[in-house]
Amino acid sequence: MSKCEKCGLFSSQNNKCQWFSKKLTEKEMAAGDECTYFTDIIYEDDEPLTPYQHLMFKRQDVASKKMQGPV
């Protein structure tokens, strides 16, 4: 099992990554161990959030890190 299949941004129904907005090939999924955007699956009421919901959380996380300046 590749790391993509354990990522909240990945839709296993069509092998599509929400972050990159594209269908992944087997080769790309095998290289997914090095993905910077990997997101653990978040559960709410024992149901996983959709890949789109994970995408919204990840975008907020990345945007908040861009705004940090030197301390």
Secondary structure, DSSP 8 states (H G I E B T S, - for coil): --GGGGBTTEETTTTEETTTTEE--HHHHHGGGG-TT--B--EETTEE--HHHHHHHHHHHHHHHHT----
